[in-house]
Amino acid sequence: MKKQLFSLILTGFLLTSLSMLAQNKNYPTKNIKGTKCYIYTVGASEGLMAIGRKFDVSIIDITKVNQDLENELKVGQQIFIPINKNIFQKAEKEDVKSIEFIEHTVEKKQTLFAISKKYDISQDDIKKYNPQIDKGLHEGLVLKIPRLKKINKEKDKPAVAESKVPSKNSEITDKKKNIIHTVQPEETLYSISRLYKVEVVEIIQLNPGSANKLAIGTELKIPTNNGTSKTLIQKEDSNISKSSLQINHLFDKNDYSNLSSKKSIKIAFLLPFMLNQSKIDANNERFLDFYAGSLMAIEEAKQKGISFEIYTYDTEKSEEKVNEVLTNSELKTMDLIIGPAFSNQVSIVADFAKDNKINTLIPFTSKVPDIENNAYLFQFNPGADVELKFSKELFTGKFKNTNIVFAEIEGISSSDEGQIMSKSLQKTLNKEHKIFSELKLSNSENVDFNSVLKKEEKNIIIFNTDKYAYINPFIPNLKSSANDFDIVLFEQYSWRNQEKIIPQNIYISPFTTKLNPLQISDFNSKYKNYFCKNASKLSPSFDLLGYDLSNYFITLMKKYGNKFIDKVGSFNFSNGIQSQLQFERISNGSGFVNQKLYLGED
């Protein structure tokens, strides 16, 4: 895994470098329909995406000047590459009145190159409007991303978002009044279904074979939308009728009240589906997985006679978007809100929940502001306080006879969560009169783990950071010592995606690693039946997280109704597959925090 990560980072660096070099290469040029282009000869194994990255232009821009471009390129084929100039300097020529901005919060390990590709603009454009980047790109940094704001010249015609309207040269109508859509580069059945607000299954039924292959230039029949929307989960005889988790209906209400005369349970999902993006990236895919697991739990409850009204909203990543979503009046009538995903949006939704007395589950982040004073919040990810309590019990119980070593890397920020945990744990152990050692680490050349290790005992190493990059220089020394000593590394859960550092590791998480094979087999079978695709194999599984959390609250509401909040502390839930749940108030008048953690050992 570590080698794979290094390869990805190296590849990203090389692609960025190639992009810069390509702009300066002396390729022959030609003017194509008013656009100055390079004449480029396709090399071995090169595709449109790779070439686009090489020249820092989008695939769409390449295809615009290559009308006859096939889906697969051939070695030696000559194509035109538009010379990437700052599009914002040509705003007036493009029938654009002004530039507008959206906000992007930099994610962990995200590069400027990745951000530029995400929004299909150049790195220079991002730098121009974000001079603070010169000081470095770090997690949590908020960037202004420019985009062109189109204005419709026809005064009497309302402006329509360009991304929602098929281009004139891509659609016509046939005799049966179906729209004929010509497939464009990078389009998928999912993106086309969103474009016309129809179900993927409807497109497939009119276009046999389209589910297997979708080539550029293919003409698809698109049914005219009759204004109705199908539910995400359907139980029909034909497999082709089952939805494969397409979400073009997300802003519609799905009414499940037909199964019971009792009052429906009303649940709203506030999740970042990023519908305005041309494709879903890996990070957003997990939220779709979560949503799928939740809907599977809802479908099973429906079959037992429980009625639901499900409302789903795309909150994207910005505060502005979530504020916009919260203006929907029906949200004030919910029994439960699930979301949002990002910490910068939590306080906004938390205030809404408190003002309107709506129980709200925060399913991902452990940074839930003012939960001490908001009785309507449920925080799944336990956070530092619960982890500290769990760690104390470990090191004064199960691991009381071990040699604990705190590896203190110099220069770690006081706000680093690993630093906070390390200092807090040391104070706790001091109060319990538990002896431990400290090893100061300044640079990898002078590290001597052997000086604090004991041959006759198990040695647990705890670093004072949650940043894997900071411990990376000291890994060789630690591996060397592990050859002669019995060493266990206390990992941050986020490190689980990295290559295993030493043979023995322990970590704390709200997810068990001891999954019941029969439960998993049953879940996977049902999931594939509902969605016509396999459940995620990632660990932890966001499918299972959505399933477990939804089952918890559905069971509570079924048993106790709208007054379930009074029963949470005494409610024993043992039906989770990946997570058992134990929500408790942290003080009088506070919200609830999940207390259930697991020790992982490998």
HELIX and SHEET records of a PDB file:
HELIX    1   1 LYS A    2  ASN A   24  1                                  23    
HELIX    2   2 LEU A   48  PHE A   55  1                                   8    
HELIX    3   3 ILE A   59  LYS A   64  1                                   6    
HELIX    4   4 ILE A   87  LYS A   90  5                                   4    
HELIX    5   5 GLU A   92  GLU A   94  5                                   3    
HELIX    6   6 LEU A  112  TYR A  119  1                                   8    
HELIX    7   7 GLN A  123  TYR A  129  1                                   7    
HELIX    8   8 PRO A  131  LYS A  135  5                                   5    
HELIX    9   9 GLU A  162  LYS A  164  5                                   3    
HELIX   10  10 LYS A  168  SER A  170  5                                   3    
HELIX   11  11 LEU A  189  TYR A  196  1                                   8    
HELIX   12  12 VAL A  200  LEU A  206  1                                   7    
HELIX   13  13 ASN A  239  SER A  241  5                                   3    
HELIX   14  14 SER A  257  LEU A  259  5                                   3    
HELIX   15  15 ALA A  282  GLN A  303  1                                  22    
HELIX   16  16 GLU A  319  VAL A  325  1                                   7    
HELIX   17  17 SER A  329  THR A  333  5                                   5    
HELIX   18  18 SER A  343  ASN A  356  1                                  14    
HELIX   19  19 ILE A  371  ASN A  373  5                                   3    
HELIX   20  20 ALA A  384  GLU A  393  1                                  10    
HELIX   21  21 LEU A  394  LYS A  398  3                                   5    
HELIX   22  22 GLU A  417  LYS A  431  1                                  15    
HELIX   23  23 SER A  444  ASN A  446  5                                   3    
HELIX   24  24 PHE A  449  VAL A  452  5                                   4    
HELIX   25  25 TYR A  468  ILE A  471  1                                   4    
HELIX   26  26 ASN A  472  PHE A  474  5                                   3    
HELIX   27  27 ILE A  475  ALA A  482  1                                   8    
HELIX   28  28 TYR A  493  ASN A  497  5                                   5    
HELIX   29  29 PRO A  517  PHE A  531  1                                  15    
HELIX   30  30 PHE A  542  TYR A  560  1                                  19    
HELIX   31  31 GLY A  561  SER A  570  5                                  10    
SHEET    1   A 3 THR A  29  ILE A  32  0                                        
SHEET    2   A 3 THR A  35  THR A  41 -1                                        
SHEET    3   A 3 GLN A  78  PRO A  82 -1                                        
SHEET    1   B 2 VAL A  96  THR A 105  0                                        
SHEET    2   B 2 VAL A 142  LYS A 150 -1                                        
SHEET    1   C 3 GLU A 171  THR A 173  0                                        
SHEET    2   C 3 ILE A 179  THR A 182 -1                                        
SHEET    3   C 3 GLU A 219  ILE A 222 -1                                        
SHEET    1   D 8 ASN A 254  ASP A 255  0                                        
SHEET    2   D 8 PHE A 308  ASP A 314 -1                                        
SHEET    3   D 8 ILE A 265  LEU A 271  1                                        
SHEET    4   D 8 LEU A 336  ILE A 338  1                                        
SHEET    5   D 8 ASN A 359  ILE A 362  1                                        
SHEET    6   D 8 LEU A 377  GLN A 379  1                                        
SHEET    7   D 8 PHE A 592  ASN A 594  1                                        
SHEET    8   D 8 PHE A 583  ARG A 585 -1                                        
SHEET    1   E 6 SER A 437  LEU A 441  0                                        
SHEET    2   E 6 ASN A 403  ILE A 409  1                                        
SHEET    3   E 6 ASN A 459  PHE A 463  1                                        
SHEET    4   E 6 ILE A 487  PHE A 490  1                                        
SHEET    5   E 6 ASN A 505  SER A 509  1                                        
SHEET    6   E 6 TYR A 598  GLU A 601 -1                                        
END                                                                             
